[in-house]
Structure formats: structure tokens, C-alpha cells
Amino acid sequence: MPYGSVAELPAPVRAHLPNAAQEIYREAFNSAWEQYAGRADREAVAHKVAWTAVKRRFRKRGERWVGK
């Protein structure tokens, strides 16, 4: 279930990440979704890949995610 826009992302992602990080998450998730098409745990892996991509460019400071 790739995401067509950031508005379709899970509510916790939209609520906690800034817009730029949401776009990174969406692009990484969609790419991983395609890459891991044959795996039974495809969705879980795609979410992990997406969070890893966000953490490369953003870090959590208190309750907020900020650019590195």
C-alpha cells in the first residue's frame, strides 16, 4: 500500500514529523514497498526503512523532530 501523498501517511507520522520529514518517509516507504515485494513482512520492513531514512536527516529534540 504505497502512499500517494503525505496526507495518506499514518496519523502518528503526520502528527510528529515536519513536512520535509514526512516526504522523506513517504518516498522511502514507497521505494521499500517495491523493493521488498516478495517478503511476507513487506509492510513492516518498509516502515523500518522509512524511519531509518528520516533519522538520517532529522533527529528528535525533546518532543520535536528537527533537521540535523
PAZA-781130 format. One record per residue (C-alpha): x, y, z; residue in three letters. Coordinates in Angstrom, 3 decimals, always signed. Layout:
<nodes>
{node {X, Y, Z}, 'ALA'};
...
</nodes>
This chain:
<nodes>
{node {+0.000, +0.000, +0.000}, 'MET'};
{node {+2.244, +2.801, -1.188}, 'PRO'};
{node {+1.325, +6.316, -0.152}, 'TYR'};
{node {+0.261, +8.747, -2.878}, 'GLY'};
{node {+0.691, +11.817, -0.694}, 'SER'};
{node {+1.795, +12.747, +2.805}, 'VAL'};
{node {-1.883, +13.159, +3.727}, 'ALA'};
{node {-2.210, +9.362, +3.428}, 'GLU'};
{node {+0.615, +8.596, +5.899}, 'LEU'};
{node {-0.254, +7.021, +9.255}, 'PRO'};
{node {-1.546, +9.548, +11.791}, 'ALA'};
{node {+1.454, +9.236, +14.166}, 'PRO'};
{node {+3.852, +10.039, +11.321}, 'VAL'};
{node {+1.824, +13.095, +10.271}, 'ARG'};
{node {+1.439, +14.270, +13.865}, 'ALA'};
{node {+5.099, +14.077, +14.835}, 'HIS'};
{node {+7.212, +14.733, +11.748}, 'LEU'};
{node {+7.672, +18.064, +9.968}, 'PRO'};
{node {+6.555, +18.234, +6.334}, 'ASN'};
{node {+10.026, +17.644, +4.856}, 'ALA'};
{node {+10.495, +14.548, +7.020}, 'ALA'};
{node {+7.049, +13.281, +6.037}, 'GLN'};
{node {+8.030, +13.480, +2.375}, 'GLU'};
{node {+11.270, +11.584, +3.088}, 'ILE'};
{node {+9.241, +8.946, +4.942}, 'TYR'};
{node {+6.755, +8.607, +2.084}, 'ARG'};
{node {+9.411, +8.292, -0.607}, 'GLU'};
{node {+11.469, +5.778, +1.381}, 'ALA'};
{node {+8.387, +3.713, +2.268}, 'PHE'};
{node {+7.206, +3.589, -1.345}, 'ASN'};
{node {+10.652, +2.588, -2.584}, 'SER'};
{node {+10.999, -0.156, +0.042}, 'ALA'};
{node {+7.459, -1.348, -0.702}, 'TRP'};
{node {+8.524, -2.038, -4.278}, 'GLU'};
{node {+11.951, -3.433, -3.356}, 'GLN'};
{node {+10.633, -5.977, -0.834}, 'TYR'};
{node {+7.603, -7.117, -2.844}, 'ALA'};
{node {+8.292, -10.816, -2.278}, 'GLY'};
{node {+8.538, -10.703, +1.509}, 'ARG'};
{node {+5.739, -11.623, +3.882}, 'ALA'};
{node {+6.789, -8.817, +6.240}, 'ASP'};
{node {+6.902, -6.271, +3.426}, 'ARG'};
{node {+4.933, -3.536, +5.206}, 'GLU'};
{node {+6.906, -3.773, +8.451}, 'ALA'};
{node {+10.202, -3.651, +6.573}, 'VAL'};
{node {+9.042, -0.671, +4.511}, 'ALA'};
{node {+8.137, +1.243, +7.690}, 'HIS'};
{node {+11.543, +0.454, +9.220}, 'LYS'};
{node {+13.308, +1.627, +6.074}, 'VAL'};
{node {+11.239, +4.822, +6.077}, 'ALA'};
{node {+12.097, +5.616, +9.705}, 'TRP'};
{node {+15.775, +4.968, +9.019}, 'THR'};
{node {+15.664, +7.412, +6.104}, 'ALA'};
{node {+14.078, +10.074, +8.299}, 'VAL'};
{node {+16.657, +9.541, +11.046}, 'LYS'};
{node {+19.494, +10.178, +8.568}, 'ARG'};
{node {+18.289, +13.765, +8.039}, 'ARG'};
{node {+16.361, +14.540, +11.235}, 'PHE'};
{node {+16.789, +13.943, +14.945}, 'ARG'};
{node {+14.395, +14.136, +17.817}, 'LYS'};
{node {+14.971, +17.005, +20.197}, 'ARG'};
{node {+12.551, +16.705, +23.086}, 'GLY'};
{node {+9.167, +16.116, +21.507}, 'GLU'};
{node {+10.096, +17.677, +18.137}, 'ARG'};
{node {+11.929, +16.353, +15.105}, 'TRP'};
{node {+14.485, +18.831, +13.765}, 'VAL'};
{node {+16.899, +18.809, +10.844}, 'GLY'};
{node {+20.469, +17.762, +11.513}, 'LYS'};
</nodes>
